[in-house]
């Protein structure tokens, strides 16, 4: 496609002739386009002739345009990742209709293109666009209401509207008329997948395989199978399907990422790391580096994880790693990583650089009990950004520790008039310091509860509060109801870590509920197979109930 201020020309090169198929009628511009394209072709060494061939006019038929539009639409359907194909498909199919408005085969394809181009990011279908799709469907029905492709187009329109039962009825009508068409079974599988009926999705695309699909269709069948097995938590089957996909399309970073993910869900972190590295060789992306860093973390390879997170300068994962170092009492490692993060600060605005550096230094001083140094760093933050609520909370804790309750309360009040989510994060950090450094569980529980009050979606705060309740119950001979409630809330909010499952298993074990303990120790070991504590208490739980 040649796009200029004067207009757009769609161009083909065929038999060493450059053809302007559609676009500007300006002959001079056509010649200019032809000259430029030919020079490009010559530079690339595709042709050796110095001669610029004559411009020839070729009249394309409706069927020519239909075939081109159909090819581009099938290219989109059979890859699902090349949406720009839809632009070409729409152009050629509309040209076919201009030349022959009774061309039956074109209308279902135009309806399908309309559905594909009008899907929103949240997976919903724009109502106005649905009217256009059904306009094309109505046009086809007036020509031949029994046309199989018509039912296929209807199925996708109803699928987009989430009217899945009607969509299934329509695609089954298409299948009844053309029972050996693999594309219809692939469409049926897609509908079942979106309906979350993953077993039927697998069954449908399996049938498609029996009708000798073309190579691209076979690849997308394996992709659908792999995703359906993933949703069914059948990770081994999913991995096999994605491996079959790679035999057909070996350079697919998306599928390699999925295999790495499923291997990690199966606890096979070493294999997952190798696959994730392979995905990175094909495509550099921030998310791929983050995934690789996360896998290194799961294997305890923290230096390698640092490198991946630093490579993309991802503040969230780097800060999480700092927190892990602190929890493990690796204060020197935490300090070194903070220095490395400070070295990356040129990518941030100057003010934000300094704020982040001083906050991190202050937290580290705070943990080490160097309260005066911590207070100095927090005050520097407030000089630069007076509305930064976490600094007020950290200072409030320092004044409280020193016995200045009045000053402490003023700082707490000030913080809560500012950003509540930031304040919640600060309360969580203080709770963490109290629980893991000072062993002051009463104060830790107070901070965690405050974090939850200000941010009810703070999953880590629920986990930490539940863990603190467990320690309190163990120390004071109480039951574990409060602990389990908090830990399960963290699970409900999406926290999915070996530590959370271990904490639930340990709470149930100490409570004497060994069947529940077995369940959560097993979940912990699925994510972290080498956790010796989980292995020990799993066996002990089984022994206590005679298993």
SVG drawing of the C-alpha trace seen along z (x, -y; Angstrom):
<svg xmlns="http://www.w3.org/2000/svg" viewBox="-35 -21 61 66">
<polyline fill="none" stroke="black" stroke-width="0.4" points="0.0,0.0 1.4,-3.4 0.1,-6.2 0.7,-9.8 -0.9,-13.2 -2.5,-12.8 -4.2,-9.5 -3.7,-5.8 -2.7,-3.3 -3.0,0.5 -0.2,2.0 0.9,5.4 4.0,6.6 3.2,9.4 5.4,10.7 7.9,7.8 5.1,5.3 3.9,2.9 0.2,2.5 -1.8,-0.2 -5.0,1.7 -7.0,-1.0 -6.5,-4.5 -5.5,-7.8 -6.4,-8.3 -3.4,-10.7 -1.2,-9.1 1.8,-11.2 1.6,-10.1 1.2,-6.5 4.4,-6.8 6.2,-8.3 5.0,-5.5 6.1,-2.9 9.5,-4.5 10.2,-4.6 9.0,-1.0 11.1,0.3 14.2,-1.4 13.4,0.3 13.1,3.7 16.4,3.1 18.2,2.1 17.1,5.3 18.4,7.4 15.1,8.9 15.5,8.1 18.6,7.2 17.0,5.5 17.7,1.7 14.6,1.3 11.4,-0.1 8.5,1.8 5.5,0.1 2.5,-0.6 -0.3,1.7 -3.9,1.4 -5.5,4.6 -9.2,4.9 -9.8,7.2 -13.0,9.1 -15.3,9.4 -13.9,12.9 -10.3,11.6 -11.2,9.2 -13.2,11.9 -10.3,14.4 -7.9,11.7 -10.2,10.7 -10.8,14.4 -7.1,15.0 -6.5,12.1 -9.4,13.0 -8.2,16.6 -4.8,15.3 -6.3,13.5 -8.5,16.4 -5.7,18.9 -3.2,16.8 -5.5,14.6 -2.6,12.2 -2.4,10.2 -5.3,7.8 -4.0,5.6 -5.0,8.4 -8.6,7.4 -8.0,4.0 -6.9,5.6 -9.7,8.2 -12.3,5.5 -11.0,3.4 -11.0,6.3 -14.3,7.7 -16.0,4.3 -14.5,4.0 -16.0,7.3 -19.5,6.2 -19.1,2.9 -18.6,5.0 -21.3,7.6 -23.8,6.9 -25.3,10.4 -22.0,12.1 -23.3,14.5 -19.9,15.7 -18.7,12.2 -21.4,11.2 -20.7,13.8 -17.0,12.9 -17.8,9.2 -19.9,10.0 -17.0,11.9 -14.6,9.1 -17.0,6.6 -17.2,8.8 -13.4,9.2 -12.7,5.5 -15.3,4.2 -14.5,6.3 -13.5,4.0 -10.5,4.6 -12.8,6.0 -14.1,8.7 -17.5,7.0 -19.1,6.2 -20.2,2.7 -23.9,2.7 -23.6,0.3 -21.1,2.5 -23.4,5.5 -26.1,3.8 -23.5,3.6 -22.6,7.3 -26.3,8.3 -26.9,6.1 -24.4,8.2 -26.0,11.4 -29.5,10.2 -28.2,9.4 -26.8,13.0 -30.1,14.5 -32.1,12.7 -29.8,14.4 -29.7,17.9 -30.9,18.5 -29.5,22.1 -25.9,21.1 -23.6,22.9 -21.2,19.9 -24.2,17.8 -24.7,19.9 -21.0,19.6 -21.1,15.8 -24.2,15.7 -22.5,18.0 -19.6,15.5 -21.9,12.5 -23.9,14.2 -20.7,15.3 -19.5,11.6 -22.8,10.7 -22.2,13.5 -25.4,15.3 -23.6,18.6 -26.5,21.0 -27.7,19.3 -24.2,19.3 -23.8,23.0 -27.2,23.7 -26.0,21.7 -22.6,23.3 -24.2,26.7 -26.4,25.8 -23.3,25.1 -21.7,28.4 -24.9,30.3 -24.5,28.9 -20.7,29.3 -19.8,31.9 -16.2,32.3 -15.2,28.6 -12.6,28.2 -13.1,24.5 -16.6,24.9 -15.4,27.2 -12.6,24.7 -15.3,22.1 -17.4,24.4 -14.4,24.9 -13.8,21.1 -17.5,20.6 -17.2,23.3 -13.9,21.9 -15.5,18.4 -18.4,20.1 -15.9,21.6 -16.9,25.2 -13.3,26.3 -14.0,30.0 -16.4,29.4 -13.9,27.0 -11.2,29.7 -13.7,32.2 -14.7,29.8 -11.2,28.9 -10.2,32.6 -12.9,33.3 -11.4,30.6 -8.1,32.5 -9.8,35.5 -10.7,33.6 -7.2,32.8 -7.0,29.1 -4.5,27.0 -1.2,26.3 -2.3,22.9 -5.6,24.4 -3.8,27.3 -1.5,24.9 -4.5,22.9 -6.2,26.2 -3.2,27.1 -3.2,23.5 -6.9,23.8 -6.3,27.3 -3.4,26.0 -5.3,23.1 -8.3,25.2 -6.2,27.8 -4.5,24.9 -7.9,23.7 -8.7,27.3 -5.4,27.4 -4.2,30.3 -0.8,28.8 1.0,31.9 -1.7,32.2 -1.5,28.4 2.3,28.5 2.1,31.4 -0.4,29.4 1.8,26.3 4.8,28.5 2.8,29.8 2.1,26.2 5.8,25.4 6.5,28.3 4.4,26.4 5.4,22.8 8.7,23.1 9.4,19.3 6.4,18.4 7.4,16.5 3.7,16.4 3.5,20.2 7.0,20.6 5.8,18.2 2.8,20.4 4.9,23.6 7.2,21.9 4.2,20.8 2.6,24.3 6.0,25.8 6.2,23.4 2.7,24.2 3.8,27.9 6.8,26.9 9.3,27.6 11.2,24.3 14.5,25.4 12.7,26.5 10.6,23.4 13.7,21.2 15.2,22.7 12.0,22.3 11.6,18.7 15.2,18.0 14.3,19.4 11.2,17.1 13.4,14.1 15.7,15.0 12.8,14.7 11.3,11.5 12.7,9.1 9.9,7.7 9.6,6.4 7.1,9.1 9.4,11.9 12.3,10.5 10.0,10.2 8.8,13.8 12.3,15.1 13.2,13.1 10.3,14.6 11.3,18.1 14.8,17.4 13.3,16.3 11.4,19.5 14.7,21.4 16.4,19.1 18.6,17.7 18.3,14.1 21.3,12.6 19.9,13.8 16.5,12.5 18.0,9.1 19.7,8.9 16.4,9.5 14.4,6.9 17.3,4.4 17.5,5.0 13.9,3.6 14.2,1.4 10.9,2.7 10.5,0.9 7.7,3.1 9.6,6.4 12.9,4.8 11.2,3.4 9.5,6.8 13.0,8.4 14.3,5.8 11.5,6.8 12.3,10.5 15.9,9.8 14.8,7.9 12.5,10.7 15.4,13.2 17.6,10.8 19.9,10.2 20.3,6.5 23.6,6.2 22.0,7.7 19.0,5.3 21.3,2.3 23.3,3.4 20.2,3.8 19.0,0.4 22.3,-1.1 21.9,0.7 18.3,-0.7 19.7,-4.2 22.1,-3.7 19.1,-3.3 17.6,-6.6 18.6,-8.4 15.4,-7.0 13.2,-8.7 12.5,-12.4 15.0,-14.0 12.6,-14.6 11.2,-11.0 14.7,-9.6 15.7,-11.3 12.4,-10.6 12.7,-6.9 16.4,-6.7 15.7,-8.5 12.6,-6.4 14.5,-3.2 17.4,-4.3 15.0,-5.4 13.2,-2.0 16.6,-0.2 17.7,-2.4 14.3,-1.9 14.7,1.9 18.2,1.8 17.0,-0.3 18.9,-3.4 15.9,-5.7 17.7,-9.0 19.2,-8.2 15.8,-7.0 14.0,-10.1 16.6,-12.3 15.9,-10.5 12.1,-10.7 12.3,-14.4 14.3,-14.9 11.5,-13.2 8.9,-15.6 11.1,-18.6 10.8,-17.5 7.2,-16.2 5.2,-17.4 2.2,-15.3 4.0,-11.9 1.9,-10.1 4.2,-7.1 7.0,-9.4 4.5,-10.8 3.6,-7.3 7.2,-6.2 8.1,-9.3 5.0,-8.7 6.3,-5.3 9.7,-6.7 8.2,-9.3 6.0,-6.6 9.0,-4.4 10.8,-7.3 7.7,-8.0 6.6,-11.2 2.9,-10.1 1.5,-13.6 3.9,-14.2 3.3,-10.6 -0.5,-11.1 -0.2,-14.3 1.9,-12.5 -0.5,-9.6 -3.5,-12.0 -1.7,-14.0 -0.9,-10.8 -4.5,-9.7 -5.7,-13.0 -3.4,-12.3 -3.2,-9.2 -4.9,-6.3 -3.3,-3.5 0.2,-4.9 -0.6,-5.2 -1.8,-1.6 1.5,-0.5 3.5,-2.3 1.4,-0.7 2.1,2.7 5.8,2.0 5.8,1.0 3.8,4.1 6.4,6.2 9.3,4.5 7.5,5.1 6.7,8.8 10.0,9.8 12.6,7.5 11.3,6.4 9.1,9.5 6.4,7.1 3.4,9.0 0.8,6.8 2.1,3.7 2.5,5.6 -1.2,6.7 -2.2,3.1 -0.3,1.9 -1.6,4.7 -5.2,4.0 -4.7,0.3 -3.3,1.2 -6.5,3.2 -8.7,0.5 -7.2,-2.0 -6.9,0.5 -9.3,3.5 -7.8,5.1 -4.3,5.3 -3.8,9.1 -0.3,9.1 -1.6,7.3 -4.3,10.1 -1.5,12.7 0.8,11.0 -2.1,10.3 -3.1,14.0 0.5,15.1 0.7,12.8 -2.6,14.2 -1.2,17.7 1.9,16.8 -0.3,15.2 -2.6,18.2 0.3,20.6 1.9,18.5 -1.3,18.0 -3.1,21.3 -5.9,19.7 -7.8,21.2 -6.9,20.3 -10.2,19.0 -9.0,15.4 -5.7,16.6 -7.4,18.9 -10.0,16.2 -7.3,13.6 -5.2,16.1 -8.2,17.3 -9.0,13.6 -5.5,13.2 -6.1,16.2 -9.5,14.8 -7.8,11.6 -5.5,13.5 -2.3,14.0 -0.9,17.4 2.4,18.1 4.0,21.1 4.3,19.1 0.6,18.5 -0.3,22.1 2.3,23.1 0.9,20.6 -2.6,22.1 -1.3,25.7 0.6,24.7 -2.5,23.0 -4.7,26.0 -1.9,28.4 -1.6,26.5 -5.4,26.4 -5.6,30.2 -7.4,30.1 -5.0,32.4 -7.1,33.1 -7.1,29.3 -3.4,29.1 -2.7,31.9 -4.6,30.0 -2.6,26.8 0.8,28.4 0.3,30.2 -0.5,26.9 2.6,25.4 4.7,28.3 3.1,27.9 4.6,24.5 7.8,25.1 8.6,28.9 11.8,28.5 10.2,26.9 11.5,29.3 9.2,27.9 6.1,28.5 7.3,32.0 7.9,32.7 4.5,31.4 2.7,33.1 4.0,36.5 3.3,35.7 -0.3,34.7 -0.8,38.0 0.7,39.9 -1.7,38.3 -4.8,39.4 -3.3,42.8 -2.6,42.4"/>
</svg>
